[in-house]
């Protein structure tokens, strides 16, 4: 902003006011654009209007101008904080309002989604999906503790720290009853940690592997064969229905057979679902005992 372009003095020669024709000798006058006029006519016809207060800027006032706009020196203040901007950096903004550099920076700065105050350069902040918070304003929706730059979980327009998210939203493991925060698997519509869904014997994880359930216990194929499955009285191998060839089991007294191993001791005829005879601890078809 610069000073006004006119001079003020006391007339020593004989001149009349350009407007009212009153003599100016010995009186205070104003000279502007080569014309001499009294102070009263200057304010009436020549004075610029202050952009801020809308009043004339009289001959006795200090005037500042910028881009064809004029101010009293005491009106040239920051619109936001009222600091005088005479000899200070400023910005002319909308509605011809002048702002100091600090208020301009604050006004143009992004607004914190938490406190709605500006985030000034140098402030620690958190950004997420084009939203920004002061670091201390980014808090858990549940416990209200500051999340800051820590881990968090978004839920719509709400944000949760890891602990609160686990308590409020995470599924609970059917075995250990603790929250499942990542991964996990489902068996019979129940959630499990991968590390909890294991073979009851060898403790190896069963996720993605073949297994069988026996009375709420889980076994991998090897452990089921070794520790749980009955041994076939015929071939002496484990009876693992569903794992291999055998899908049916024949039970007689305290012994069991694969259906394909349950056959006549003499003629090897398959006896599953057929009449058979037990003689001296051995199985025969109905005809073979007559031939012994």
Helices and strands as residue ranges (DSSP letters): E 2-3, E 7-10, E 28-32, E 35-38, H 39-41, I 42-46, E 63-66, E 69-72, E 90-93, G 94-96, E 97-100, H 101-108, E 125-128, E 131-134, G 135-137, E 152-155, E 158-161, H 162-168, E 171-172, E 179-180, E 185-187, E 190-192, E 211-214, E 217-220, H 221-223, I 224-228, E 249-252, E 255-258, E 276-279, E 282-285, G 288-291
